[in-house]
């Protein structure tokens, strides 16, 4: 059963990303938004969608509100595209892992540069 939910999660990640990029016209959504991961519960009732937004805290808050208001539309579109019996209810969460990775990479590069300068 775990393999099935992971396949559905990955397919939902692709479809949600596609819907956000091509179908949504909400001005609250920034240009650089990506769906990092989707975790679907075993009973397929809920899906937690982790999104990454490049921008400040205000941009992240606006993006989360925009996606929350469009959740019904996104859910319907994903349901039509995937053709599964029950489409999970979507819950959006901000994921800062990409920004954290960029920050860590910057720190590593600065450390290497300062060691080379010595």
C-alpha positions as CSV (number, residue, x, y, z in Angstrom):
1,X,0.0,0.0,0.0
2,X,2.9,2.4,0.7
3,X,4.2,2.0,-2.8
4,X,0.8,3.0,-4.2
5,X,0.5,6.2,-2.1
6,X,4.1,7.2,-3.1
7,X,3.2,6.8,-6.8
8,X,0.0,8.8,-6.3
9,X,2.0,11.5,-4.3
10,X,4.5,11.9,-7.1
11,X,1.9,12.0,-9.8
12,X,-0.1,14.6,-7.8
13,X,3.1,16.7,-7.4
14,X,3.5,16.8,-11.2
15,X,-0.1,17.6,-11.9
16,X,-0.4,20.3,-9.1
17,X,2.7,21.9,-10.4
18,X,1.3,21.9,-13.9
19,X,-2.0,23.4,-12.8
20,X,-0.3,26.2,-10.8
21,X,2.0,27.1,-13.7
22,X,-0.5,27.0,-16.6
23,X,-4.1,27.5,-15.2
24,X,-3.9,29.8,-12.2
25,X,-4.0,33.6,-12.8
26,X,-4.0,34.8,-9.2
27,X,-1.9,38.0,-8.8
28,X,-0.9,36.9,-5.3
29,X,1.1,34.0,-6.8
30,X,4.7,34.9,-7.6
31,X,6.4,33.8,-10.8
32,X,8.9,31.6,-9.0
33,X,6.8,29.0,-7.1
34,X,7.5,25.3,-7.2
35,X,5.9,22.2,-5.7
36,X,8.6,20.5,-3.7
37,X,6.7,17.4,-2.5
38,X,3.2,16.0,-1.9
39,X,2.5,13.6,1.0
40,X,-0.8,11.7,0.6
41,X,-2.3,9.9,3.6
42,X,-2.8,6.2,3.3
43,X,-6.6,6.5,3.0
44,X,-6.1,9.1,0.2
45,X,-8.3,11.6,1.9
46,X,-5.7,14.4,2.5
47,X,-2.6,15.6,0.7
48,X,-0.1,17.9,2.2
49,X,1.5,20.0,-0.6
50,X,4.9,21.5,0.2
51,X,5.6,24.6,-1.9
52,X,8.7,26.7,-2.3
53,X,8.4,30.4,-3.0
54,X,11.4,32.6,-3.9
55,X,10.8,35.9,-2.2
56,X,10.3,37.6,1.2
57,X,7.9,36.5,3.9
58,X,5.1,38.7,2.4
59,X,5.4,36.8,-0.9
60,X,5.2,33.5,0.9
61,X,2.2,34.5,2.9
62,X,0.4,35.8,-0.3
63,X,1.3,32.6,-2.2
64,X,-0.1,30.4,0.6
65,X,-3.3,32.4,0.7
66,X,-3.7,32.4,-3.1
67,X,-3.2,28.6,-3.2
68,X,-5.5,28.0,-0.3
69,X,-8.3,30.0,-2.1
70,X,-7.7,28.0,-5.3
71,X,-7.5,24.6,-3.6
72,X,-10.9,23.5,-4.8
73,X,-10.1,24.4,-8.4
74,X,-6.7,22.7,-8.2
75,X,-8.2,19.6,-6.6
76,X,-10.9,19.4,-9.4
77,X,-8.3,19.8,-12.2
78,X,-6.0,17.1,-10.6
79,X,-8.9,14.8,-10.3
80,X,-9.8,15.1,-13.9
81,X,-6.2,14.6,-15.1
82,X,-5.4,11.6,-12.8
83,X,-8.8,9.9,-13.1
84,X,-8.7,8.5,-9.6
85,X,-11.9,7.6,-7.6
86,X,-11.3,10.1,-4.8
87,X,-9.1,13.2,-5.1
88,X,-7.5,14.1,-1.8
89,X,-8.2,17.4,0.0
90,X,-5.2,19.7,-0.5
91,X,-3.4,21.4,2.3
92,X,-0.6,23.8,1.4
93,X,2.6,24.3,3.5
94,X,5.6,26.5,2.8
95,X,8.9,24.6,2.5
96,X,12.1,26.5,3.0
97,X,14.5,23.7,2.2
98,X,15.5,25.1,-1.2
99,X,16.3,28.5,0.3
100,X,18.1,26.9,3.2
101,X,20.2,24.9,0.7
102,X,21.1,28.0,-1.2
103,X,22.1,29.7,2.0
104,X,24.3,26.8,3.1
105,X,25.9,26.6,-0.3
106,X,26.7,30.4,-0.1
107,X,28.3,29.9,3.3
108,X,30.4,27.0,2.0
109,X,31.6,29.0,-1.0
110,X,32.5,32.0,1.3
111,X,34.5,29.7,3.6
112,X,36.4,28.1,0.7
113,X,37.1,31.5,-0.8
114,X,38.4,32.9,2.6
115,X,40.6,29.8,3.0
116,X,42.1,30.2,-0.5
117,X,42.8,33.9,0.2
118,X,44.9,33.1,3.3
